[in-house]
């Protein structure tokens, strides 16, 4: 499970990551990354933690499928948070194909998107 300090919860933080961050799309998900954003809600911390949030709409599937996709994405992000710059805001948006994708496919798509956003992959 993703630790509490690494969870994105506020609407304005989601909006900041989506509107002002970079985006990388894959077949089952889209990752939005706002690198090194300072947390206006943190009291004077020099390096706020990387925070991640998830958007899984009804287009992905019913409630059971959506919750399964969110659990898988949270589990995958737990191991990848350390790869991102401190203070980053990450929003992972699941596309309709994510409901049919297995854990390995979601992991491949998430890794490829993060690699591209960090400058390691070509378009």
Backbone atoms as SQL, in Angstrom:
CREATE TABLE atoms (id INTEGER PRIMARY KEY, chain TEXT, resi INTEGER, resn TEXT, atom TEXT, x REAL, y REAL, z REAL);
INSERT INTO atoms VALUES
  (1, 'A', 1, 'UNK', 'N', 0.844, -1.186, 0.000),
  (2, 'A', 1, 'UNK', 'CA', 0.000, 0.000, 0.000),
  (3, 'A', 1, 'UNK', 'C', 0.888, 1.248, 0.000),
  (4, 'A', 2, 'UNK', 'N', 0.449, 2.254, -0.667),
  (5, 'A', 2, 'UNK', 'CA', 1.173, 3.522, -0.750),
  (6, 'A', 2, 'UNK', 'C', 1.063, 4.249, 0.591),
  (7, 'A', 3, 'UNK', 'N', 2.189, 4.659, 1.191),
  (8, 'A', 3, 'UNK', 'CA', 2.132, 5.350, 2.483),
  (9, 'A', 3, 'UNK', 'C', 1.318, 6.642, 2.413),
  (10, 'A', 4, 'UNK', 'N', 0.764, 7.042, 3.532),
  (11, 'A', 4, 'UNK', 'CA', -0.106, 8.216, 3.596),
  (12, 'A', 4, 'UNK', 'C', 0.594, 9.481, 3.122),
  (13, 'A', 5, 'UNK', 'N', 1.866, 9.655, 3.487),
  (14, 'A', 5, 'UNK', 'CA', 2.570, 10.885, 3.095),
  (15, 'A', 5, 'UNK', 'C', 2.833, 10.956, 1.600),
  (16, 'A', 6, 'UNK', 'N', 2.670, 9.841, 0.886),
  (17, 'A', 6, 'UNK', 'CA', 2.876, 9.820, -0.557),
  (18, 'A', 6, 'UNK', 'C', 1.579, 9.839, -1.350),
  (19, 'A', 7, 'UNK', 'N', 0.458, 10.110, -0.691),
  (20, 'A', 7, 'UNK', 'CA', -0.830, 10.131, -1.388),
  (21, 'A', 7, 'UNK', 'C', -1.239, 11.551, -1.730),
  (22, 'A', 8, 'UNK', 'N', -1.755, 11.696, -2.928),
  (23, 'A', 8, 'UNK', 'CA', -2.274, 12.967, -3.408),
  (24, 'A', 8, 'UNK', 'C', -3.767, 12.981, -3.102),
  (25, 'A', 9, 'UNK', 'N', -4.228, 13.994, -2.360),
  (26, 'A', 9, 'UNK', 'CA', -5.620, 14.000, -1.917),
  (27, 'A', 9, 'UNK', 'C', -6.401, 15.257, -2.297),
  (28, 'A', 10, 'UNK', 'N', -5.739, 16.375, -2.403),
  (29, 'A', 10, 'UNK', 'CA', -6.450, 17.637, -2.637),
  (30, 'A', 10, 'UNK', 'C', -6.737, 17.862, -4.117),
  (31, 'A', 11, 'UNK', 'N', -7.914, 18.382, -4.382),
  (32, 'A', 11, 'UNK', 'CA', -8.347, 18.646, -5.753),
  (33, 'A', 11, 'UNK', 'C', -7.387, 19.574, -6.486),
  (34, 'A', 12, 'UNK', 'N', -6.906, 20.609, -5.796),
  (35, 'A', 12, 'UNK', 'CA', -6.003, 21.564, -6.447),
  (36, 'A', 12, 'UNK', 'C', -4.654, 20.928, -6.787),
  (37, 'A', 13, 'UNK', 'N', -4.223, 19.933, -6.012),
  (38, 'A', 13, 'UNK', 'CA', -2.979, 19.238, -6.335),
  (39, 'A', 13, 'UNK', 'C', -3.144, 18.361, -7.578),
  (40, 'A', 14, 'UNK', 'N', -4.295, 17.698, -7.686),
  (41, 'A', 14, 'UNK', 'CA', -4.588, 16.938, -8.904),
  (42, 'A', 14, 'UNK', 'C', -4.601, 17.882, -10.107),
  (43, 'A', 15, 'UNK', 'N', -5.259, 19.020, -9.958),
  (44, 'A', 15, 'UNK', 'CA', -5.360, 19.987, -11.063),
  (45, 'A', 15, 'UNK', 'C', -3.990, 20.510, -11.459),
  (46, 'A', 16, 'UNK', 'N', -3.142, 20.790, -10.483),
  (47, 'A', 16, 'UNK', 'CA', -1.792, 21.280, -10.770),
  (48, 'A', 16, 'UNK', 'C', -0.995, 20.254, -11.564),
  (49, 'A', 17, 'UNK', 'N', -1.045, 19.005, -11.149),
  (50, 'A', 17, 'UNK', 'CA', -0.290, 17.966, -11.846),
  (51, 'A', 17, 'UNK', 'C', -0.792, 17.768, -13.272),
  (52, 'A', 18, 'UNK', 'N', -2.116, 17.801, -13.449),
  (53, 'A', 18, 'UNK', 'CA', -2.680, 17.543, -14.777),
  (54, 'A', 18, 'UNK', 'C', -2.496, 18.745, -15.699),
  (55, 'A', 19, 'UNK', 'N', -2.716, 19.948, -15.196),
  (56, 'A', 19, 'UNK', 'CA', -2.666, 21.135, -16.057),
  (57, 'A', 19, 'UNK', 'C', -1.265, 21.671, -16.290),
  (58, 'A', 20, 'UNK', 'N', -0.399, 21.574, -15.296),
  (59, 'A', 20, 'UNK', 'CA', 0.929, 22.182, -15.414),
  (60, 'A', 20, 'UNK', 'C', 2.055, 21.177, -15.555),
  (61, 'A', 21, 'UNK', 'N', 1.733, 19.902, -15.459),
  (62, 'A', 21, 'UNK', 'CA', 2.767, 18.883, -15.541),
  (63, 'A', 21, 'UNK', 'C', 2.926, 18.327, -16.940),
  (64, 'A', 22, 'UNK', 'N', 3.905, 17.445, -17.084),
  (65, 'A', 22, 'UNK', 'CA', 4.121, 16.750, -18.352),
  (66, 'A', 22, 'UNK', 'C', 3.265, 15.498, -18.376),
  (67, 'A', 23, 'UNK', 'N', 3.010, 14.977, -19.577),
  (68, 'A', 23, 'UNK', 'CA', 2.104, 13.841, -19.732),
  (69, 'A', 23, 'UNK', 'C', 2.747, 12.789, -20.627),
  (70, 'A', 24, 'UNK', 'N', 2.557, 11.523, -20.235),
  (71, 'A', 24, 'UNK', 'CA', 3.001, 10.410, -21.074),
  (72, 'A', 24, 'UNK', 'C', 1.883, 9.385, -21.118),
  (73, 'A', 25, 'UNK', 'N', 1.460, 9.028, -22.318),
  (74, 'A', 25, 'UNK', 'CA', 0.364, 8.084, -22.484),
  (75, 'A', 25, 'UNK', 'C', 0.843, 6.717, -22.908),
  (76, 'A', 26, 'UNK', 'N', 0.153, 5.716, -22.439),
  (77, 'A', 26, 'UNK', 'CA', 0.386, 4.318, -22.794),
  (78, 'A', 26, 'UNK', 'C', -0.977, 3.708, -23.099),
  (79, 'A', 27, 'UNK', 'N', -1.032, 2.480, -23.596),
  (80, 'A', 27, 'UNK', 'CA', -2.333, 1.902, -23.959),
  (81, 'A', 27, 'UNK', 'C', -3.341, 1.791, -22.809),
  (82, 'A', 28, 'UNK', 'N', -2.876, 1.554, -21.591),
  (83, 'A', 28, 'UNK', 'CA', -3.820, 1.360, -20.501),
  (84, 'A', 28, 'UNK', 'C', -3.863, 2.500, -19.492),
  (85, 'A', 29, 'UNK', 'N', -2.937, 3.467, -19.602),
  (86, 'A', 29, 'UNK', 'CA', -2.934, 4.559, -18.638),
  (87, 'A', 29, 'UNK', 'C', -2.203, 5.778, -19.166),
  (88, 'A', 30, 'UNK', 'N', -2.447, 6.907, -18.510),
  (89, 'A', 30, 'UNK', 'CA', -1.746, 8.163, -18.788),
  (90, 'A', 30, 'UNK', 'C', -1.177, 8.640, -17.460),
  (91, 'A', 31, 'UNK', 'N', 0.101, 9.048, -17.492),
  (92, 'A', 31, 'UNK', 'CA', 0.749, 9.540, -16.276),
  (93, 'A', 31, 'UNK', 'C', 1.049, 11.021, -16.455),
  (94, 'A', 32, 'UNK', 'N', 0.616, 11.825, -15.489),
  (95, 'A', 32, 'UNK', 'CA', 0.898, 13.260, -15.455),
  (96, 'A', 32, 'UNK', 'C', 1.915, 13.488, -14.341),
  (97, 'A', 33, 'UNK', 'N', 2.990, 14.224, -14.640),
  (98, 'A', 33, 'UNK', 'CA', 4.047, 14.469, -13.661),
  (99, 'A', 33, 'UNK', 'C', 4.378, 15.946, -13.590),
  (100, 'A', 34, 'UNK', 'N', 4.279, 16.491, -12.400),
  (101, 'A', 34, 'UNK', 'CA', 4.718, 17.863, -12.118),
  (102, 'A', 34, 'UNK', 'C', 5.964, 17.715, -11.262),
  (103, 'A', 35, 'UNK', 'N', 7.144, 17.885, -11.876),
  (104, 'A', 35, 'UNK', 'CA', 8.407, 17.626, -11.191),
  (105, 'A', 35, 'UNK', 'C', 8.726, 18.694, -10.169),
  (106, 'A', 36, 'UNK', 'N', 9.188, 18.231, -9.013),
  (107, 'A', 36, 'UNK', 'CA', 9.724, 19.120, -7.998),
  (108, 'A', 36, 'UNK', 'C', 8.816, 20.239, -7.556),
  (109, 'A', 37, 'UNK', 'N', 7.534, 20.063, -7.658),
  (110, 'A', 37, 'UNK', 'CA', 6.602, 21.106, -7.232),
  (111, 'A', 37, 'UNK', 'C', 6.667, 21.251, -5.722),
  (112, 'A', 38, 'UNK', 'N', 6.701, 22.471, -5.261),
  (113, 'A', 38, 'UNK', 'CA', 6.703, 22.684, -3.823),
  (114, 'A', 38, 'UNK', 'C', 5.297, 22.516, -3.291),
  (115, 'A', 39, 'UNK', 'N', 5.198, 21.966, -2.118),
  (116, 'A', 39, 'UNK', 'CA', 3.901, 21.723, -1.502),
  (117, 'A', 39, 'UNK', 'C', 3.504, 22.948, -0.699),
  (118, 'A', 40, 'UNK', 'N', 2.490, 23.691, -1.141),
  (119, 'A', 40, 'UNK', 'CA', 2.103, 24.892, -0.411),
  (120, 'A', 40, 'UNK', 'C', 1.464, 24.581, 0.938),
  (121, 'A', 41, 'UNK', 'N', 1.111, 23.319, 1.162),
  (122, 'A', 41, 'UNK', 'CA', 0.441, 22.932, 2.403),
  (123, 'A', 41, 'UNK', 'C', 1.423, 22.432, 3.458),
  (124, 'A', 42, 'UNK', 'N', 2.669, 22.164, 3.062),
  (125, 'A', 42, 'UNK', 'CA', 3.668, 21.654, 4.005),
  (126, 'A', 42, 'UNK', 'C', 4.358, 22.815, 4.707),
  (127, 'A', 43, 'UNK', 'N', 4.448, 22.774, 6.032),
  (128, 'A', 43, 'UNK', 'CA', 5.055, 23.878, 6.778),
  (129, 'A', 43, 'UNK', 'C', 6.576, 23.836, 6.752),
  (130, 'A', 44, 'UNK', 'N', 7.199, 24.537, 5.810),
  (131, 'A', 44, 'UNK', 'CA', 8.637, 24.758, 5.793),
  (132, 'A', 44, 'UNK', 'C', 9.534, 23.569, 5.551),
  (133, 'A', 45, 'UNK', 'N', 9.045, 22.507, 4.999),
  (134, 'A', 45, 'UNK', 'CA', 9.910, 21.375, 4.708),
  (135, 'A', 45, 'UNK', 'C', 10.759, 21.690, 3.487),
  (136, 'A', 46, 'UNK', 'N', 12.033, 21.282, 3.526),
  (137, 'A', 46, 'UNK', 'CA', 12.916, 21.588, 2.405),
  (138, 'A', 46, 'UNK', 'C', 12.683, 20.647, 1.220),
  (139, 'A', 47, 'UNK', 'N', 12.417, 19.374, 1.494),
  (140, 'A', 47, 'UNK', 'CA', 12.182, 18.406, 0.425),
  (141, 'A', 47, 'UNK', 'C', 10.896, 17.638, 0.713),
  (142, 'A', 48, 'UNK', 'N', 9.768, 18.142, 0.247),
  (143, 'A', 48, 'UNK', 'CA', 8.512, 17.424, 0.482),
  (144, 'A', 48, 'UNK', 'C', 8.514, 16.092, -0.257),
  (145, 'A', 49, 'UNK', 'N', 7.768, 15.127, 0.214),
  (146, 'A', 49, 'UNK', 'CA', 7.756, 13.810, -0.444),
  (147, 'A', 49, 'UNK', 'C', 7.034, 13.853, -1.786),
  (148, 'A', 50, 'UNK', 'N', 7.385, 12.922, -2.630),
  (149, 'A', 50, 'UNK', 'CA', 6.657, 12.729, -3.882),
  (150, 'A', 50, 'UNK', 'C', 5.278, 12.190, -3.536),
  (151, 'A', 51, 'UNK', 'N', 4.252, 12.748, -4.178),
  (152, 'A', 51, 'UNK', 'CA', 2.883, 12.307, -3.899),
  (153, 'A', 51, 'UNK', 'C', 2.212, 11.854, -5.179),
  (154, 'A', 52, 'UNK', 'N', 1.424, 10.779, -5.072),
  (155, 'A', 52, 'UNK', 'CA', 0.761, 10.189, -6.234),
  (156, 'A', 52, 'UNK', 'C', -0.733, 10.064, -5.977),
  (157, 'A', 53, 'UNK', 'N', -1.513, 10.297, -7.035),
  (158, 'A', 53, 'UNK', 'CA', -2.956, 10.146, -6.984),
  (159, 'A', 53, 'UNK', 'C', -3.417, 9.366, -8.200),
  (160, 'A', 54, 'UNK', 'N', -4.630, 8.850, -8.118),
  (161, 'A', 54, 'UNK', 'CA', -5.138, 7.969, -9.168),
  (162, 'A', 54, 'UNK', 'C', -6.530, 8.387, -9.588),
  (163, 'A', 55, 'UNK', 'N', -6.782, 8.327, -10.904),
  (164, 'A', 55, 'UNK', 'CA', -8.094, 8.636, -11.462),
  (165, 'A', 55, 'UNK', 'C', -8.530, 7.419, -12.262),
  (166, 'A', 56, 'UNK', 'N', -9.615, 6.801, -11.802),
  (167, 'A', 56, 'UNK', 'CA', -10.151, 5.620, -12.491),
  (168, 'A', 56, 'UNK', 'C', -11.641, 5.868, -12.686),
  (169, 'A', 57, 'UNK', 'N', -12.032, 6.173, -13.921),
  (170, 'A', 57, 'UNK', 'CA', -13.424, 6.530, -14.199),
  (171, 'A', 57, 'UNK', 'C', -14.290, 5.298, -14.432),
  (172, 'A', 58, 'UNK', 'N', -15.581, 5.535, -14.551),
  (173, 'A', 58, 'UNK', 'CA', -16.531, 4.449, -14.801),
  (174, 'A', 58, 'UNK', 'C', -16.327, 3.807, -16.170),
  (175, 'A', 59, 'UNK', 'N', -15.613, 4.469, -17.055),
  (176, 'A', 59, 'UNK', 'CA', -15.336, 3.883, -18.365),
  (177, 'A', 59, 'UNK', 'C', -14.432, 2.652, -18.246),
  (178, 'A', 60, 'UNK', 'N', -13.697, 2.539, -17.150),
  (179, 'A', 60, 'UNK', 'CA', -12.812, 1.395, -16.934),
  (180, 'A', 60, 'UNK', 'C', -13.624, 0.141, -16.645),
  (181, 'A', 61, 'UNK', 'N', -14.731, 0.287, -15.928),
  (182, 'A', 61, 'UNK', 'CA', -15.570, -0.865, -15.608),
  (183, 'A', 61, 'UNK', 'C', -16.433, -0.569, -14.402),
  (184, 'A', 62, 'UNK', 'N', -17.038, -1.617, -13.872),
  (185, 'A', 62, 'UNK', 'CA', -17.869, -1.474, -12.683),
  (186, 'A', 62, 'UNK', 'C', -17.026, -1.196, -11.448),
  (187, 'A', 63, 'UNK', 'N', -17.675, -1.084, -10.312),
  (188, 'A', 63, 'UNK', 'CA', -16.997, -0.720, -9.075),
  (189, 'A', 63, 'UNK', 'C', -15.911, -1.729, -8.698),
  (190, 'A', 64, 'UNK', 'N', -16.182, -3.000, -8.878),
  (191, 'A', 64, 'UNK', 'CA', -15.205, -4.029, -8.518),
  (192, 'A', 64, 'UNK', 'C', -13.959, -3.905, -9.384),
  (193, 'A', 65, 'UNK', 'N', -14.148, -3.709, -10.672),
  (194, 'A', 65, 'UNK', 'CA', -13.027, -3.574, -11.601),
  (195, 'A', 65, 'UNK', 'C', -12.240, -2.300, -11.311),
  (196, 'A', 66, 'UNK', 'N', -12.939, -1.189, -11.078),
  (197, 'A', 66, 'UNK', 'CA', -12.251, 0.081, -10.783),
  (198, 'A', 66, 'UNK', 'C', -11.411, -0.035, -9.520),
  (199, 'A', 67, 'UNK', 'N', -11.958, -0.632, -8.482),
  (200, 'A', 67, 'UNK', 'CA', -11.201, -0.783, -7.238),
  (201, 'A', 67, 'UNK', 'C', -10.001, -1.708, -7.412),
  (202, 'A', 68, 'UNK', 'N', -10.157, -2.741, -8.227),
  (203, 'A', 68, 'UNK', 'CA', -9.032, -3.645, -8.500),
  (204, 'A', 68, 'UNK', 'C', -7.911, -2.898, -9.214),
  (205, 'A', 69, 'UNK', 'N', -8.278, -2.072, -10.194),
  (206, 'A', 69, 'UNK', 'CA', -7.282, -1.292, -10.928),
  (207, 'A', 69, 'UNK', 'C', -6.592, -0.305, -9.982),
  (208, 'A', 70, 'UNK', 'N', -7.351, 0.376, -9.121),
  (209, 'A', 70, 'UNK', 'CA', -6.740, 1.319, -8.167),
  (210, 'A', 70, 'UNK', 'C', -5.781, 0.611, -7.211),
  (211, 'A', 71, 'UNK', 'N', -6.170, -0.552, -6.718),
  (212, 'A', 71, 'UNK', 'CA', -5.282, -1.305, -5.810),
  (213, 'A', 71, 'UNK', 'C', -3.985, -1.690, -6.515),
  (214, 'A', 72, 'UNK', 'N', -4.108, -2.149, -7.738),
  (215, 'A', 72, 'UNK', 'CA', -2.908, -2.532, -8.496),
  (216, 'A', 72, 'UNK', 'C', -2.004, -1.331, -8.743),
  (217, 'A', 73, 'UNK', 'N', -2.591, -0.208, -9.136),
  (218, 'A', 73, 'UNK', 'CA', -1.783, 0.983, -9.407),
  (219, 'A', 73, 'UNK', 'C', -1.113, 1.520, -8.142),
  (220, 'A', 74, 'UNK', 'N', -1.837, 1.514, -7.020),
  (221, 'A', 74, 'UNK', 'CA', -1.225, 1.955, -5.754),
  (222, 'A', 74, 'UNK', 'C', -0.047, 1.061, -5.381),
  (223, 'A', 75, 'UNK', 'N', -0.207, -0.232, -5.565),
  (224, 'A', 75, 'UNK', 'CA', 0.862, -1.174, -5.252),
  (225, 'A', 75, 'UNK', 'C', 2.071, -0.936, -6.157),
  (226, 'A', 76, 'UNK', 'N', 1.827, -0.717, -7.437),
  (227, 'A', 76, 'UNK', 'CA', 2.923, -0.476, -8.372),
  (228, 'A', 76, 'UNK', 'C', 3.644, 0.839, -8.077),
  (229, 'A', 77, 'UNK', 'N', 2.897, 1.873, -7.739),
  (230, 'A', 77, 'UNK', 'CA', 3.514, 3.178, -7.456),
  (231, 'A', 77, 'UNK', 'C', 4.341, 3.159, -6.176),
  (232, 'A', 78, 'UNK', 'N', 3.978, 2.311, -5.223),
  (233, 'A', 78, 'UNK', 'CA', 4.716, 2.241, -3.965),
  (234, 'A', 78, 'UNK', 'C', 6.200, 1.995, -4.214),
  (235, 'A', 79, 'UNK', 'N', 6.521, 1.130, -5.170),
  (236, 'A', 79, 'UNK', 'CA', 7.914, 0.797, -5.462),
  (237, 'A', 79, 'UNK', 'C', 8.588, 1.827, -6.369),
  (238, 'A', 80, 'UNK', 'N', 7.806, 2.679, -7.014),
  (239, 'A', 80, 'UNK', 'CA', 8.368, 3.615, -7.986),
  (240, 'A', 80, 'UNK', 'C', 8.454, 5.060, -7.489),
  (241, 'A', 81, 'UNK', 'N', 7.910, 5.342, -6.331),
  (242, 'A', 81, 'UNK', 'CA', 7.912, 6.707, -5.789),
  (243, 'A', 81, 'UNK', 'C', 9.343, 7.208, -5.596),
  (244, 'A', 82, 'UNK', 'N', 10.242, 6.322, -5.191),
  (245, 'A', 82, 'UNK', 'CA', 11.631, 6.715, -4.937),
  (246, 'A', 82, 'UNK', 'C', 12.361, 7.119, -6.215),
  (247, 'A', 83, 'UNK', 'N', 11.873, 6.695, -7.381),
  (248, 'A', 83, 'UNK', 'CA', 12.512, 7.042, -8.650),
  (249, 'A', 83, 'UNK', 'C', 12.254, 8.487, -9.065),
  (250, 'A', 84, 'UNK', 'N', 11.224, 9.094, -8.514),
  (251, 'A', 84, 'UNK', 'CA', 10.794, 10.425, -8.926),
  (252, 'A', 84, 'UNK', 'C', 11.439, 11.493, -8.054),
  (253, 'A', 85, 'UNK', 'N', 11.631, 12.694, -8.601),
  (254, 'A', 85, 'UNK', 'CA', 12.253, 13.770, -7.818),
  (255, 'A', 85, 'UNK', 'C', 11.409, 14.130, -6.598),
  (256, 'A', 86, 'UNK', 'N', 12.050, 14.508, -5.488),
  (257, 'A', 86, 'UNK', 'CA', 11.297, 14.905, -4.291),
  (258, 'A', 86, 'UNK', 'C', 10.373, 16.080, -4.596),
  (259, 'A', 87, 'UNK', 'N', 9.188, 16.050, -4.030),
  (260, 'A', 87, 'UNK', 'CA', 8.225, 17.125, -4.228),
  (261, 'A', 87, 'UNK', 'C', 7.391, 17.004, -5.478),
  (262, 'A', 88, 'UNK', 'N', 7.574, 15.931, -6.237),
  (263, 'A', 88, 'UNK', 'CA', 6.813, 15.751, -7.470),
  (264, 'A', 88, 'UNK', 'C', 5.365, 15.385, -7.165),
  (265, 'A', 89, 'UNK', 'N', 4.492, 15.796, -8.075),
  (266, 'A', 89, 'UNK', 'CA', 3.088, 15.408, -8.020),
  (267, 'A', 89, 'UNK', 'C', 2.831, 14.501, -9.214),
  (268, 'A', 90, 'UNK', 'N', 2.283, 13.320, -8.971),
  (269, 'A', 90, 'UNK', 'CA', 2.026, 12.342, -10.030),
  (270, 'A', 90, 'UNK', 'C', 0.548, 11.981, -10.011),
  (271, 'A', 91, 'UNK', 'N', -0.078, 12.037, -11.174),
  (272, 'A', 91, 'UNK', 'CA', -1.452, 11.562, -11.313),
  (273, 'A', 91, 'UNK', 'C', -1.443, 10.465, -12.362),
  (274, 'A', 92, 'UNK', 'N', -1.927, 9.288, -11.985),
  (275, 'A', 92, 'UNK', 'CA', -2.035, 8.160, -12.906),
  (276, 'A', 92, 'UNK', 'C', -3.516, 8.015, -13.259),
  (277, 'A', 93, 'UNK', 'N', -3.812, 8.221, -14.540),
  (278, 'A', 93, 'UNK', 'CA', -5.198, 8.130, -15.009),
  (279, 'A', 93, 'UNK', 'C', -5.359, 6.847, -15.802),
  (280, 'A', 94, 'UNK', 'N', -6.221, 5.968, -15.328),
  (281, 'A', 94, 'UNK', 'CA', -6.454, 4.690, -15.998),
  (282, 'A', 94, 'UNK', 'C', -7.393, 4.903, -17.189),
  (283, 'A', 95, 'UNK', 'N', -7.042, 4.302, -18.300),
  (284, 'A', 95, 'UNK', 'CA', -7.872, 4.346, -19.502),
  (285, 'A', 95, 'UNK', 'C', -8.783, 3.114, -19.515),
  (286, 'A', 96, 'UNK', 'N', -9.810, 3.102, -20.370),
  (287, 'A', 96, 'UNK', 'CA', -10.746, 1.965, -20.382),
  (288, 'A', 96, 'UNK', 'C', -10.083, 0.595, -20.519),
  (289, 'A', 97, 'UNK', 'N', -8.956, 0.513, -21.210),
  (290, 'A', 97, 'UNK', 'CA', -8.264, -0.766, -21.364),
  (291, 'A', 97, 'UNK', 'C', -7.632, -1.290, -20.084),
  (292, 'A', 98, 'UNK', 'N', -7.492, -0.456, -19.063),
  (293, 'A', 98, 'UNK', 'CA', -6.850, -0.883, -17.814),
  (294, 'A', 98, 'UNK', 'C', -7.671, -1.945, -17.085),
  (295, 'A', 99, 'UNK', 'N', -8.974, -1.943, -17.282),
  (296, 'A', 99, 'UNK', 'CA', -9.816, -2.928, -16.620),
  (297, 'A', 99, 'UNK', 'C', -9.548, -4.344, -17.090),
  (298, 'A', 100, 'UNK', 'N', -9.117, -4.493, -18.339),
  (299, 'A', 100, 'UNK', 'CA', -8.831, -5.811, -18.901),
  (300, 'A', 100, 'UNK', 'C', -7.359, -6.187, -18.801),
  (301, 'A', 101, 'UNK', 'N', -6.507, -5.215, -18.441),
  (302, 'A', 101, 'UNK', 'CA', -5.063, -5.467, -18.375),
  (303, 'A', 101, 'UNK', 'C', -4.708, -6.215, -17.094),
  (304, 'A', 102, 'UNK', 'N', -3.724, -7.092, -17.201),
  (305, 'A', 102, 'UNK', 'CA', -3.266, -7.785, -16.002),
  (306, 'A', 102, 'UNK', 'C', -2.204, -6.938, -15.290),
  (307, 'A', 103, 'UNK', 'N', -1.759, -7.430, -14.141),
  (308, 'A', 103, 'UNK', 'CA', -0.809, -6.693, -13.306),
  (309, 'A', 103, 'UNK', 'C', 0.484, -6.399, -14.071),
  (310, 'A', 104, 'UNK', 'N', 0.976, -7.374, -14.821),
  (311, 'A', 104, 'UNK', 'CA', 2.228, -7.210, -15.553),
  (312, 'A', 104, 'UNK', 'C', 2.105, -6.136, -16.640),
  (313, 'A', 105, 'UNK', 'N', 0.980, -6.094, -17.332),
  (314, 'A', 105, 'UNK', 'CA', 0.771, -5.086, -18.373),
  (315, 'A', 105, 'UNK', 'C', 0.704, -3.692, -17.767),
  (316, 'A', 106, 'UNK', 'N', -0.005, -3.540, -16.651),
  (317, 'A', 106, 'UNK', 'CA', -0.047, -2.244, -15.980),
  (318, 'A', 106, 'UNK', 'C', 1.344, -1.824, -15.530),
  (319, 'A', 107, 'UNK', 'N', 2.138, -2.775, -15.034),
  (320, 'A', 107, 'UNK', 'CA', 3.502, -2.467, -14.596),
  (321, 'A', 107, 'UNK', 'C', 4.355, -2.007, -15.778),
  (322, 'A', 108, 'UNK', 'N', 4.250, -2.690, -16.914),
  (323, 'A', 108, 'UNK', 'CA', 5.024, -2.294, -18.101),
  (324, 'A', 108, 'UNK', 'C', 4.626, -0.902, -18.568),
  (325, 'A', 109, 'UNK', 'N', 3.325, -0.632, -18.621),
  (326, 'A', 109, 'UNK', 'CA', 2.867, 0.678, -19.074),
  (327, 'A', 109, 'UNK', 'C', 3.286, 1.782, -18.107),
  (328, 'A', 110, 'UNK', 'N', 3.194, 1.526, -16.818),
  (329, 'A', 110, 'UNK', 'CA', 3.595, 2.526, -15.827),
  (330, 'A', 110, 'UNK', 'C', 5.093, 2.795, -15.900),
  (331, 'A', 111, 'UNK', 'N', 5.898, 1.742, -16.017),
  (332, 'A', 111, 'UNK', 'CA', 7.349, 1.913, -16.129),
  (333, 'A', 111, 'UNK', 'C', 7.729, 2.697, -17.380),
  (334, 'A', 112, 'UNK', 'N', 7.096, 2.380, -18.499),
  (335, 'A', 112, 'UNK', 'CA', 7.406, 3.072, -19.751),
  (336, 'A', 112, 'UNK', 'C', 7.020, 4.543, -19.677),
  (337, 'A', 113, 'UNK', 'N', 5.879, 4.835, -19.074),
  (338, 'A', 113, 'UNK', 'CA', 5.443, 6.225, -18.957),
  (339, 'A', 113, 'UNK', 'C', 6.361, 7.017, -18.034),
  (340, 'A', 114, 'UNK', 'N', 6.735, 6.435, -16.903),
  (341, 'A', 114, 'UNK', 'CA', 7.635, 7.134, -15.974),
  (342, 'A', 114, 'UNK', 'C', 9.000, 7.345, -16.605),
  (343, 'A', 115, 'UNK', 'N', 9.503, 6.336, -17.312),
  (344, 'A', 115, 'UNK', 'CA', 10.794, 6.477, -17.979),
  (345, 'A', 115, 'UNK', 'C', 10.767, 7.604, -19.012),
  (346, 'A', 116, 'UNK', 'N', 9.678, 7.684, -19.751),
  (347, 'A', 116, 'UNK', 'CA', 9.554, 8.744, -20.748),
  (348, 'A', 116, 'UNK', 'C', 9.498, 10.121, -20.096),
  (349, 'A', 117, 'UNK', 'N', 8.765, 10.231, -18.994),
  (350, 'A', 117, 'UNK', 'CA', 8.642, 11.519, -18.315),
  (351, 'A', 117, 'UNK', 'C', 9.961, 11.964, -17.673),
  (352, 'A', 118, 'UNK', 'N', 10.754, 11.022, -17.256),
  (353, 'A', 118, 'UNK', 'CA', 12.032, 11.371, -16.635),
  (354, 'A', 118, 'UNK', 'C', 13.137, 11.581, -17.661),
  (355, 'A', 119, 'UNK', 'N', 12.793, 11.507, -18.941),
  (356, 'A', 119, 'UNK', 'CA', 13.754, 11.825, -19.995),
  (357, 'A', 119, 'UNK', 'C', 14.500, 10.630, -20.543),
  (358, 'A', 120, 'UNK', 'N', 14.143, 9.426, -20.140),
  (359, 'A', 120, 'UNK', 'CA', 14.859, 8.252, -20.604),
  (360, 'A', 120, 'UNK', 'C', 14.310, 7.629, -21.864),
  (361, 'A', 121, 'UNK', 'N', 13.099, 8.023, -22.268),
  (362, 'A', 121, 'UNK', 'CA', 12.488, 7.388, -23.434),
  (363, 'A', 121, 'UNK', 'C', 12.180, 8.385, -24.524),
  (364, 'A', 122, 'UNK', 'N', 12.179, 7.888, -25.744),
  (365, 'A', 122, 'UNK', 'CA', 11.858, 8.744, -26.884),
  (366, 'A', 122, 'UNK', 'C', 10.361, 8.681, -27.159),
  (367, 'A', 123, 'UNK', 'N', 9.858, 9.653, -27.895),
  (368, 'A', 123, 'UNK', 'CA', 8.450, 9.673, -28.291),
  (369, 'A', 123, 'UNK', 'C', 8.258, 8.616, -29.295);
